[in-house]
Amino acid sequence: MIFILFLTAFNLFLGFSLIFPIFPEFVKQLNGNPYDVGILVSIQPFMQFLFSPLWGMLSDKLGPKKFIFIGMLGYAISFYLTAIANDIQFLYLVRILGGILSSAAIPTIFSYSSYISNSENRNIYLGIIGGGFGLGLIIGPFIGGILGTFNIRLVFFVSFLIFLINALLVLIFLKELKFGTIQKSNEKVRLLNAYIIFSLFVNFIVLFCATNMQIVLGILLNYKFHLDVLKIGLIIGIGGVFGAISQLSLKFLLNLFSEKFLIVMSTLLLSISMLVIPLINNPSLLFIIMILYGLGFGISQPNITARVSKKIPNEYQGQFMGLFQSSGSLGRFLGPIVCSLLYQVNPNLPYFLGGVILVITSLLLIIWF
């Protein structure tokens, strides 16, 4: 079952990132402008912010499998509609639909993993799923760029097939969890207690700052070091590779270090990578910086999720995962908006601000987490 969850996580972000290299040109073909590109990219995380808690709550009541299937099938349909879109207004509607339906799959993948794991292996399971997300993000843009050289709409048709096949695999091979197999707790829990709210805040901060890093890095590297697209892609790709490696190596890391230590150190690695970028003058050092960034981001996400998930009774896992993914989606939504405004003031400002925020967050994690 964990393989199907890993494959689903991988395909979710593979299909999502396939469009990165070609989306600006596709929007231009539909008579859109750069402003439309920014809004259309932000629509999906905003819809996930709004609807992930609802899907997570429903999965607690009705079982997670059917919502993973709904998310993958609905996302497949949205990519097919994108492939046949002929005007920008229709594309806006399709992106809204895709954001709503994809938000059914993401929290329920995590909640399903929580249901079938325990306190000893939950970090490992969540790390495997996170590794699937990371690998999808790495491979997607390369495949999208290659397919786009033949035909831009081919990218969307391929994404449609990926999600359709994955939906069928979920339907056939993923077992629905019977409510009798989910051990329930007699403890009455306030889902939004202070500890949970703090974890949602940390997740928001990490995703907000990570998005800042990703959004303006290519522009900054071109502006400061005059690097071409290939070199920028290699530098950014290093971060993704080490992020995926760190998530798939969590079992080894947890044998060496405590969960809290990994969370604090990973947040500090993220802050260091952001604070140092504006200070370096040698572009070759960027590879080291992106390794630190990839390790920090890859280690932080599954460990934060698992640490809080262990404190949530099983019957509330879907609701918690919905809220957790919603907080991350809000960070991904606000990140591009805030960092673009900061970049206009000073190209280095998004990194200095993000680094300082993460240092403060690391100190709060030591005290409260």
Order of alpha helices (4+ residues) and beta strands (2+ residues): alpha-alpha-alpha-alpha-alpha-alpha-alpha-alpha-alpha-alpha-alpha-alpha-alpha-alpha
